[in-house]
Amino acid sequence: MSVTAKLLSVFRVEQMLRGLKSRLNTAERFLLEQERQLKVVDTDFSRTAAELKQLKTSIAGEEGEATSIDARIEKLREQMGLAKTNKEYSAFLSELNS
C-alpha cells in the first residue's frame, strides 16, 4: 500500500470520525432537551397530582356534608308527619325550607 493510499485511508477514517462525533453531539443535545422536557412534565404531574388529592379531599368533605344534610331533612320530614299542631308543622316546614 502506498503512502498516498494510506493517507487517503486515514483521511476517510477521520471523516467518518468527524461525522460520528457530530452525530454524537447532536444526540447529546437532543437528550439534554428531552431530559429538560421530562423535568417539566414531572413537575406538572406532581402539581396536578397534589391538586387532585386536594380536590378528592374537598369532594369527600362536601359529600359528607351533603349526607348529613339529607339525614337532617329526612328527620325533619318524619317529625313533620308526627307534628300535633299546625304551629309545630309550620316550624318544621320553616326549618326544612331554610
A tleap script that builds the chain and sets N, CA, C and O, in Angstrom:
source leaprc.protein.ff14SB
mol = sequence {
  NMET SER VAL THR ALA LYS LEU LEU SER VAL
  PHE ARG VAL GLU GLN MET LEU ARG GLY LEU
  LYS SER ARG LEU ASN THR ALA GLU ARG PHE
  LEU LEU GLU GLN GLU ARG GLN LEU LYS VAL
  VAL ASP THR ASP PHE SER ARG THR ALA ALA
  GLU LEU LYS GLN LEU LYS THR SER ILE ALA
  GLY GLU GLU GLY GLU ALA THR SER ILE ASP
  ALA ARG ILE GLU LYS LEU ARG GLU GLN MET
  GLY LEU ALA LYS THR ASN LYS GLU TYR SER
  ALA PHE LEU SER GLU LEU ASN CSER
}
set mol.1.N position { 0.847 -1.168 0.000 }
set mol.1.CA position { 0.000 0.000 0.000 }
set mol.1.C position { 0.901 1.242 0.000 }
set mol.1.O position { 1.835 1.344 0.795 }
set mol.2.N position { 0.614 2.149 -0.872 }
set mol.2.CA position { 1.463 3.337 -0.980 }
set mol.2.C position { 1.104 4.351 0.097 }
set mol.2.O position { 0.068 4.234 0.752 }
set mol.3.N position { 1.943 5.316 0.270 }
set mol.3.CA position { 1.745 6.355 1.274 }
set mol.3.C position { 0.473 7.138 0.967 }
set mol.3.O position { -0.274 7.495 1.877 }
set mol.4.N position { 0.230 7.402 -0.299 }
set mol.4.CA position { -0.962 8.146 -0.695 }
set mol.4.C position { -2.230 7.368 -0.332 }
set mol.4.O position { -3.195 7.942 0.173 }
set mol.5.N position { -2.221 6.082 -0.588 }
set mol.5.CA position { -3.374 5.240 -0.259 }
set mol.5.C position { -3.602 5.202 1.248 }
set mol.5.O position { -4.733 5.231 1.732 }
set mol.6.N position { -2.477 5.135 1.975 }
set mol.6.CA position { -2.596 5.127 3.434 }
set mol.6.C position { -3.150 6.460 3.943 }
set mol.6.O position { -4.004 6.490 4.829 }
set mol.7.N position { -2.653 7.561 3.371 }
set mol.7.CA position { -3.159 8.885 3.762 }
set mol.7.C position { -4.635 9.034 3.412 }
set mol.7.O position { -5.406 9.600 4.188 }
set mol.8.N position { -5.021 8.538 2.269 }
set mol.8.CA position { -6.428 8.580 1.868 }
set mol.8.C position { -7.275 7.764 2.825 }
set mol.8.O position { -8.380 8.168 3.189 }
set mol.9.N position { -6.760 6.623 3.229 }
set mol.9.CA position { -7.468 5.771 4.185 }
set mol.9.C position { -7.618 6.484 5.531 }
set mol.9.O position { -8.687 6.443 6.140 }
set mol.10.N position { -6.553 7.134 5.993 }
set mol.10.CA position { -6.606 7.885 7.260 }
set mol.10.C position { -7.603 9.034 7.134 }
set mol.10.O position { -8.386 9.289 8.049 }
set mol.11.N position { -7.567 9.723 5.996 }
set mol.11.CA position { -8.490 10.826 5.760 }
set mol.11.C position { -9.937 10.366 5.838 }
set mol.11.O position { -10.774 11.024 6.458 }
set mol.12.N position { -10.228 9.234 5.207 }
set mol.12.CA position { -11.610 8.705 5.229 }
set mol.12.C position { -12.025 8.299 6.646 }
set mol.12.O position { -13.168 8.516 7.050 }
set mol.13.N position { -11.100 7.715 7.388 }
set mol.13.CA position { -11.400 7.340 8.773 }
set mol.13.C position { -11.677 8.592 9.595 }
set mol.13.O position { -12.598 8.613 10.411 }
set mol.14.N position { -10.863 9.657 9.375 }
set mol.14.CA position { -11.073 10.902 10.097 }
set mol.14.C position { -12.415 11.541 9.732 }
set mol.14.O position { -13.100 12.102 10.587 }
set mol.15.N position { -12.781 11.447 8.450 }
set mol.15.CA position { -14.090 11.960 8.009 }
set mol.15.C position { -15.212 11.224 8.735 }
set mol.15.O position { -16.153 11.834 9.241 }
set mol.16.N position { -15.092 9.916 8.771 }
set mol.16.CA position { -16.114 9.114 9.452 }
set mol.16.C position { -16.158 9.461 10.935 }
set mol.16.O position { -17.235 9.547 11.524 }
set mol.17.N position { -14.996 9.660 11.533 }
set mol.17.CA position { -14.909 10.009 12.947 }
set mol.17.C position { -15.581 11.361 13.205 }
set mol.17.O position { -16.332 11.509 14.169 }
set mol.18.N position { -15.307 12.350 12.336 }
set mol.18.CA position { -15.947 13.666 12.480 }
set mol.18.C position { -17.462 13.541 12.350 }
set mol.18.O position { -18.209 14.164 13.105 }
set mol.19.N position { -17.903 12.747 11.407 }
set mol.19.CA position { -19.343 12.537 11.224 }
set mol.19.C position { -19.965 11.890 12.454 }
set mol.19.O position { -21.042 12.289 12.896 }
set mol.20.N position { -19.283 10.893 13.000 }
set mol.20.CA position { -19.789 10.220 14.195 }
set mol.20.C position { -19.816 11.158 15.397 }
set mol.20.O position { -20.758 11.136 16.190 }
set mol.21.N position { -18.760 11.993 15.529 }
set mol.21.CA position { -18.735 12.960 16.627 }
set mol.21.C position { -19.867 13.968 16.479 }
set mol.21.O position { -20.499 14.346 17.466 }
set mol.22.N position { -20.118 14.392 15.274 }
set mol.22.CA position { -21.211 15.327 15.016 }
set mol.22.C position { -22.554 14.701 15.404 }
set mol.22.O position { -23.384 15.337 16.054 }
set mol.23.N position { -22.749 13.466 15.000 }
set mol.23.CA position { -23.996 12.759 15.356 }
set mol.23.C position { -24.113 12.589 16.870 }
set mol.23.O position { -25.195 12.724 17.441 }
set mol.24.N position { -22.961 12.286 17.522 }
set mol.24.CA position { -22.955 12.141 18.978 }
set mol.24.C position { -23.337 13.457 19.653 }
set mol.24.O position { -24.148 13.469 20.579 }
set mol.25.N position { -22.754 14.565 19.190 }
set mol.25.CA position { -23.080 15.871 19.772 }
set mol.25.C position { -24.564 16.202 19.588 }
set mol.25.O position { -25.214 16.708 20.503 }
set mol.26.N position { -25.077 15.915 18.422 }
set mol.26.CA position { -26.499 16.157 18.156 }
set mol.26.C position { -27.365 15.298 19.069 }
set mol.26.O position { -28.357 15.773 19.622 }
set mol.27.N position { -26.994 14.050 19.222 }
set mol.27.CA position { -27.757 13.140 20.088 }
set mol.27.C position { -27.685 13.591 21.540 }
set mol.27.O position { -28.678 13.488 22.260 }
set mol.28.N position { -26.530 14.092 21.991 }
set mol.28.CA position { -26.405 14.576 23.368 }
set mol.28.C position { -27.271 15.811 23.597 }
set mol.28.O position { -27.908 15.939 24.643 }
set mol.29.N position { -27.297 16.727 22.618 }
set mol.29.CA position { -28.160 17.913 22.743 }
set mol.29.C position { -29.627 17.495 22.795 }
set mol.29.O position { -30.408 18.028 23.583 }
set mol.30.N position { -29.987 16.542 21.950 }
set mol.30.CA position { -31.364 16.040 21.935 }
set mol.30.C position { -31.707 15.419 23.287 }
set mol.30.O position { -32.795 15.645 23.817 }
set mol.31.N position { -30.784 14.640 23.842 }
set mol.31.CA position { -31.010 14.002 25.142 }
set mol.31.C position { -31.193 15.050 26.235 }
set mol.31.O position { -32.088 14.919 27.070 }
set mol.32.N position { -30.364 16.078 26.240 }
set mol.32.CA position { -30.493 17.137 27.249 }
set mol.32.C position { -31.849 17.842 27.137 }
set mol.32.O position { -32.483 18.145 28.147 }
set mol.33.N position { -32.281 18.097 25.914 }
set mol.33.CA position { -33.589 18.728 25.717 }
set mol.33.C position { -34.712 17.811 26.191 }
set mol.33.O position { -35.669 18.269 26.814 }
set mol.34.N position { -34.597 16.533 25.901 }
set mol.34.CA position { -35.610 15.574 26.343 }
set mol.34.C position { -35.649 15.491 27.869 }
set mol.34.O position { -36.728 15.411 28.456 }
set mol.35.N position { -34.487 15.510 28.510 }
set mol.35.CA position { -34.431 15.474 29.970 }
set mol.35.C position { -35.046 16.734 30.569 }
set mol.35.O position { -35.724 16.668 31.594 }
set mol.36.N position { -34.812 17.887 29.930 }
set mol.36.CA position { -35.408 19.137 30.401 }
set mol.36.C position { -36.930 19.072 30.287 }
set mol.36.O position { -37.651 19.456 31.207 }
set mol.37.N position { -37.397 18.586 29.159 }
set mol.37.CA position { -38.839 18.459 28.966 }
set mol.37.C position { -39.440 17.459 29.955 }
set mol.37.O position { -40.553 17.661 30.439 }
set mol.38.N position { -38.720 16.397 30.253 }
set mol.38.CA position { -39.189 15.409 31.209 }
set mol.38.C position { -39.329 16.022 32.598 }
set mol.38.O position { -40.291 15.738 33.311 }
set mol.39.N position { -38.373 16.860 32.981 }
set mol.39.CA position { -38.456 17.542 34.274 }
set mol.39.C position { -39.686 18.437 34.336 }
set mol.39.O position { -40.368 18.494 35.359 }
set mol.40.N position { -39.964 19.131 33.251 }
set mol.40.CA position { -41.149 19.994 33.192 }
set mol.40.C position { -42.411 19.149 33.337 }
set mol.40.O position { -43.321 19.505 34.086 }
set mol.41.N position { -42.461 18.053 32.632 }
set mol.41.CA position { -43.634 17.177 32.698 }
set mol.41.C position { -43.775 16.576 34.106 }
set mol.41.O position { -44.882 16.492 34.638 }
set mol.42.N position { -42.661 16.164 34.699 }
set mol.42.CA position { -42.705 15.627 36.062 }
set mol.42.C position { -43.206 16.659 37.051 }
set mol.42.O position { -44.000 16.343 37.937 }
set mol.43.N position { -42.744 17.895 36.903 }
set mol.43.CA position { -43.193 18.974 37.788 }
set mol.43.C position { -44.689 19.208 37.623 }
set mol.43.O position { -45.418 19.335 38.607 }
set mol.44.N position { -45.142 19.262 36.373 }
set mol.44.CA position { -46.574 19.441 36.114 }
set mol.44.C position { -47.378 18.279 36.684 }
set mol.44.O position { -48.451 18.475 37.253 }
set mol.45.N position { -46.850 17.071 36.527 }
set mol.45.CA position { -47.552 15.898 37.036 }
set mol.45.C position { -47.667 15.954 38.552 }
set mol.45.O position { -48.728 15.673 39.110 }
set mol.46.N position { -46.572 16.318 39.217 }
set mol.46.CA position { -46.590 16.402 40.679 }
set mol.46.C position { -47.588 17.451 41.149 }
set mol.46.O position { -48.341 17.221 42.096 }
set mol.47.N position { -47.591 18.597 40.488 }
set mol.47.CA position { -48.521 19.664 40.850 }
set mol.47.C position { -49.972 19.205 40.629 }
set mol.47.O position { -50.841 19.442 41.468 }
set mol.48.N position { -50.214 18.556 39.508 }
set mol.48.CA position { -51.564 18.089 39.202 }
set mol.48.C position { -51.992 16.987 40.163 }
set mol.48.O position { -53.152 16.941 40.572 }
set mol.49.N position { -51.077 16.104 40.527 }
set mol.49.CA position { -51.401 15.035 41.477 }
set mol.49.C position { -51.752 15.620 42.839 }
set mol.49.O position { -52.681 15.150 43.496 }
set mol.50.N position { -51.012 16.647 43.268 }
set mol.50.CA position { -51.316 17.291 44.550 }
set mol.50.C position { -52.678 17.982 44.493 }
set mol.50.O position { -53.449 17.936 45.451 }
set mol.51.N position { -52.962 18.618 43.367 }
set mol.51.CA position { -54.257 19.279 43.196 }
set mol.51.C position { -55.385 18.256 43.194 }
set mol.51.O position { -56.440 18.493 43.784 }
set mol.52.N position { -55.170 17.120 42.534 }
set mol.52.CA position { -56.176 16.060 42.513 }
set mol.52.C position { -56.446 15.538 43.916 }
set mol.52.O position { -57.598 15.316 44.287 }
set mol.53.N position { -55.397 15.342 44.690 }
set mol.53.CA position { -55.552 14.864 46.065 }
set mol.53.C position { -56.359 15.864 46.885 }
set mol.53.O position { -57.236 15.483 47.661 }
set mol.54.N position { -56.053 17.142 46.704 }
set mol.54.CA position { -56.774 18.180 47.435 }
set mol.54.C position { -58.247 18.206 47.021 }
set mol.54.O position { -59.131 18.349 47.867 }
set mol.55.N position { -58.505 18.069 45.736 }
set mol.55.CA position { -59.882 18.064 45.249 }
set mol.55.C position { -60.655 16.846 45.760 }
set mol.55.O position { -61.830 16.953 46.112 }
set mol.56.N position { -59.991 15.694 45.796 }
set mol.56.CA position { -60.655 14.496 46.318 }
set mol.56.C position { -61.015 14.673 47.784 }
set mol.56.O position { -62.088 14.256 48.221 }
set mol.57.N position { -60.115 15.294 48.546 }
set mol.57.CA position { -60.385 15.550 49.957 }
set mol.57.C position { -61.565 16.504 50.094 }
set mol.57.O position { -62.443 16.304 50.934 }
set mol.58.N position { -61.577 17.529 49.271 }
set mol.58.CA position { -62.665 18.504 49.294 }
set mol.58.C position { -63.994 17.852 48.927 }
set mol.58.O position { -65.023 18.118 49.549 }
set mol.59.N position { -63.958 17.001 47.916 }
set mol.59.CA position { -65.180 16.303 47.486 }
set mol.59.C position { -65.697 15.400 48.602 }
set mol.59.O position { -66.899 15.347 48.863 }
set mol.60.N position { -64.792 14.701 49.249 }
set mol.60.CA position { -65.203 13.816 50.346 }
set mol.60.C position { -65.870 14.627 51.452 }
set mol.60.O position { -66.879 14.200 52.012 }
set mol.61.N position { -65.313 15.788 51.768 }
set mol.61.CA position { -65.913 16.642 52.790 }
set mol.61.C position { -67.288 17.137 52.378 }
set mol.61.O position { -68.218 17.153 53.184 }
set mol.62.N position { -67.413 17.540 51.126 }
set mol.62.CA position { -68.706 18.022 50.625 }
set mol.62.C position { -69.740 16.888 50.604 }
set mol.62.O position { -70.906 17.101 50.937 }
set mol.63.N position { -69.312 15.700 50.216 }
set mol.63.CA position { -70.237 14.563 50.209 }
set mol.63.C position { -70.691 14.220 51.623 }
set mol.63.O position { -71.856 13.886 51.841 }
set mol.64.N position { -69.777 14.301 52.577 }
set mol.64.CA position { -70.149 14.052 53.975 }
set mol.64.C position { -71.148 15.079 54.471 }
set mol.64.O position { -72.106 14.747 55.169 }
set mol.65.N position { -70.914 16.334 54.102 }
set mol.65.CA position { -71.847 17.391 54.499 }
set mol.65.C position { -73.212 17.178 53.842 }
set mol.65.O position { -74.244 17.353 54.490 }
set mol.66.N position { -73.223 16.803 52.568 }
set mol.66.CA position { -74.483 16.554 51.862 }
set mol.66.C position { -75.234 15.390 52.504 }
set mol.66.O position { -76.458 15.436 52.624 }
set mol.67.N position { -74.524 14.363 52.910 }
set mol.67.CA position { -75.154 13.213 53.567 }
set mol.67.C position { -75.786 13.626 54.886 }
set mol.67.O position { -76.899 13.209 55.204 }
set mol.68.N position { -75.078 14.443 55.650 }
set mol.68.CA position { -75.631 14.874 56.939 }
set mol.68.C position { -76.842 15.783 56.734 }
set mol.68.O position { -77.795 15.723 57.510 }
set mol.69.N position { -76.814 16.625 55.695 }
set mol.69.CA position { -77.970 17.478 55.403 }
set mol.69.C position { -79.154 16.624 54.979 }
set mol.69.O position { -80.279 16.865 55.414 }
set mol.70.N position { -78.911 15.626 54.132 }
set mol.70.CA position { -80.001 14.730 53.708 }
set mol.70.C position { -80.603 14.007 54.906 }
set mol.70.O position { -81.821 13.856 54.994 }
set mol.71.N position { -79.764 13.566 55.820 }
set mol.71.CA position { -80.261 12.881 57.015 }
set mol.71.C position { -81.105 13.839 57.856 }
set mol.71.O position { -82.157 13.460 58.369 }
set mol.72.N position { -80.643 15.070 57.994 }
set mol.72.CA position { -81.398 16.074 58.773 }
set mol.72.C position { -82.732 16.372 58.106 }
set mol.72.O position { -83.743 16.501 58.797 }
set mol.73.N position { -82.763 16.483 56.789 }
set mol.73.CA position { -84.016 16.729 56.061 }
set mol.73.C position { -84.977 15.573 56.270 }
set mol.73.O position { -86.166 15.783 56.507 }
set mol.74.N position { -84.466 14.357 56.183 }
set mol.74.CA position { -85.319 13.178 56.380 }
set mol.74.C position { -85.905 13.164 57.790 }
set mol.74.O position { -87.078 12.846 57.981 }
set mol.75.N position { -85.085 13.509 58.763 }
set mol.75.CA position { -85.546 13.551 60.154 }
set mol.75.C position { -86.639 14.616 60.318 }
set mol.75.O position { -87.642 14.381 60.992 }
set mol.76.N position { -86.442 15.772 59.707 }
set mol.76.CA position { -87.451 16.832 59.789 }
set mol.76.C position { -88.759 16.399 59.129 }
set mol.76.O position { -89.838 16.699 59.641 }
set mol.77.N position { -88.675 15.708 58.013 }
set mol.77.CA position { -89.891 15.238 57.333 }
set mol.77.C position { -90.647 14.229 58.208 }
set mol.77.O position { -91.876 14.239 58.270 }
set mol.78.N position { -89.895 13.373 58.872 }
set mol.78.CA position { -90.538 12.428 59.783 }
set mol.78.C position { -91.214 13.175 60.930 }
set mol.78.O position { -92.330 12.838 61.326 }
set mol.79.N position { -90.532 14.189 61.462 }
set mol.79.CA position { -91.106 14.969 62.548 }
set mol.79.C position { -92.323 15.758 62.079 }
set mol.79.O position { -93.278 15.942 62.834 }
set mol.80.N position { -92.287 16.226 60.821 }
set mol.80.CA position { -93.450 16.944 60.279 }
set mol.80.C position { -94.662 16.025 60.229 }
set mol.80.O position { -95.791 16.436 60.501 }
set mol.81.N position { -94.401 14.774 59.874 }
set mol.81.CA position { -95.504 13.818 59.806 }
set mol.81.C position { -96.078 13.518 61.183 }
set mol.81.O position { -97.242 13.133 61.295 }
set mol.82.N position { -95.292 13.685 62.219 }
set mol.82.CA position { -95.741 13.407 63.578 }
set mol.82.C position { -96.175 14.666 64.328 }
set mol.82.O position { -96.559 14.588 65.495 }
set mol.83.N position { -96.116 15.830 63.664 }
set mol.83.CA position { -96.474 17.087 64.326 }
set mol.83.C position { -97.943 17.050 64.751 }
set mol.83.O position { -98.808 16.582 64.010 }
set mol.84.N position { -98.210 17.566 65.986 }
set mol.84.CA position { -99.566 17.515 66.530 }
set mol.84.C position { -100.306 18.824 66.323 }
set mol.84.O position { -101.536 18.856 66.328 }
set mol.85.N position { -99.565 19.891 66.143 }
set mol.85.CA position { -100.228 21.181 65.949 }
set mol.85.C position { -99.719 21.806 64.665 }
set mol.85.O position { -98.666 21.452 64.134 }
set mol.86.N position { -100.512 22.748 64.193 }
set mol.86.CA position { -100.142 23.468 62.983 }
set mol.86.C position { -98.884 24.293 63.233 }
set mol.86.O position { -98.072 24.474 62.327 }
set mol.87.N position { -98.720 24.786 64.435 }
set mol.87.CA position { -97.549 25.596 64.781 }
set mol.87.C position { -96.266 24.750 64.715 }
set mol.87.O position { -95.237 25.206 64.216 }
set mol.88.N position { -96.344 23.523 65.221 }
set mol.88.CA position { -95.195 22.621 65.132 }
set mol.88.C position { -94.859 22.323 63.670 }
set mol.88.O position { -93.697 22.354 63.264 }
set mol.89.N position { -95.890 22.038 62.900 }
set mol.89.CA position { -95.719 21.718 61.487 }
set mol.89.C position { -95.079 22.897 60.755 }
set mol.89.O position { -94.163 22.710 59.954 }
set mol.90.N position { -95.553 24.088 61.024 }
set mol.90.CA position { -95.013 25.294 60.379 }
set mol.90.C position { -93.557 25.510 60.778 }
set mol.90.O position { -92.743 25.922 59.952 }
set mol.91.N position { -93.223 25.237 62.037 }
set mol.91.CA position { -91.843 25.396 62.487 }
set mol.91.C position { -90.932 24.390 61.758 }
set mol.91.O position { -89.842 24.745 61.310 }
set mol.92.N position { -91.386 23.145 61.648 }
set mol.92.CA position { -90.597 22.145 60.922 }
set mol.92.C position { -90.453 22.519 59.441 }
set mol.92.O position { -89.380 22.384 58.852 }
set mol.93.N position { -91.554 22.990 58.858 }
set mol.93.CA position { -91.533 23.398 57.457 }
set mol.93.C position { -90.570 24.547 57.219 }
set mol.93.O position { -89.830 24.562 56.235 }
set mol.94.N position { -90.589 25.507 58.131 }
set mol.94.CA position { -89.690 26.662 58.033 }
set mol.94.C position { -88.240 26.206 58.123 }
set mol.94.O position { -87.392 26.661 57.355 }
set mol.95.N position { -87.957 25.307 59.061 }
set mol.95.CA position { -86.586 24.792 59.207 }
set mol.95.C position { -86.166 23.991 57.981 }
set mol.95.O position { -85.030 24.083 57.517 }
set mol.96.N position { -87.099 23.213 57.472 }
set mol.96.CA position { -86.814 22.411 56.281 }
set mol.96.C position { -86.500 23.308 55.082 }
set mol.96.O position { -85.580 23.015 54.319 }
set mol.97.N position { -87.227 24.359 54.916 }
set mol.97.CA position { -87.003 25.268 53.781 }
set mol.97.C position { -85.693 26.032 53.910 }
set mol.97.O position { -85.068 26.384 52.909 }
set mol.98.N position { -85.289 26.281 55.128 }
set mol.98.CA position { -84.032 27.023 55.287 }
set mol.98.C position { -82.871 26.060 55.190 }
set mol.98.O position { -81.716 26.472 55.297 }
savepdb mol mol.pdb
quit
